[in-house]
């Protein structure tokens, strides 16, 4: 007889007690295995809680982001629009169509308003480029019903392996937050985030360190082991800014519901000042786990601001549903 921790295979419960070795319904587990199991369960719970607030996400390929940064076919504003549009993509099993957040097909006729392009010529110039370069594929069902399929090279939903890549070669863009960044207006109805701000945001996502959330030249490596964190000076050079302060202002002026999208930390190493740049994990991430507490602490108000808007939207949806029921009842009474 052995006294140990074991898993009851019938109930899945972890128990302590005597058991006969090689019992058909029990597996002995050692202390280290139990701790690993608890850590796994806690990580899973924390990730699920984080996902409840952060919402759904679409994947972007790291290599595509790097290619798009160098792509001369599109200007900075158009690249930001591409990143925004891709967050409406549906799963491969659903045909990679663009869908609204109400799960209705986004049609060609809907795009100009969604993109907030007031000039019709400008819209069609951009739209035609999307079609000509294979980013959007049209499915014509009628004159006023042209459905749109998205190129999974730019965004996709589902498992990375299903898209022929690995999760380490992708970035998760949280759809609701990316859409809010594009659409958000101030009290005067003016866009909070300029296309240039959004362009810089999207193009740096491929440099997010998987564990820490800091921008690094080697994002797969631990931050303390040859990750080569990007400083403001290096990032400014990468994006062609002559003055570091100009780039810093762009990053700090990028806002989500009044909270920061970037955090710039400062430190001293060998008597030299250095900077590290972190991306808000509610906007984008490369980690398969919940963000570490230190990263979340850099963006203390974001979770509450997202939650506020979710509650508000739920109330609006509830009112809309009740109104619709009332109208249906009225119709029945009038028949």
Secondary structure as UniProt FT lines:
FT   STRAND          2..8
FT   TURN            9..11
FT   STRAND          14..19
FT   TURN            21..22
FT   TURN            24..25
FT   STRAND          26..29
FT   HELIX           31..54
FT   STRAND          57..61
FT   HELIX           62..70
FT   TURN            72..73
FT   HELIX           76..85
FT   HELIX           86..88
FT   HELIX           92..94
FT   STRAND          97..99
FT   TURN            101..102
FT   HELIX           108..115
FT   HELIX           120..132
FT   TURN            133..134
FT   STRAND          136..142
FT   TURN            143..144
FT   STRAND          145..150
FT   TURN            152..154
FT   HELIX           160..163
FT   HELIX           167..169
FT   STRAND          170..174
FT   HELIX           175..183
FT   TURN            187..188
FT   HELIX           195..204
FT   HELIX           205..207
FT   TURN            210..212
FT   STRAND          214..216
FT   TURN            217..220
FT   TURN            223..226
FT   HELIX           232..238
FT   TURN            239..240
FT   HELIX           244..252
FT   STRAND          255..256
FT   TURN            257..258
FT   STRAND          259..260
FT   STRAND          262..269
FT   TURN            270..271
FT   STRAND          272..279
FT   TURN            281..283
FT   STRAND          284..285
FT   HELIX           293..297
FT   TURN            298..301
FT   HELIX           302..334
//
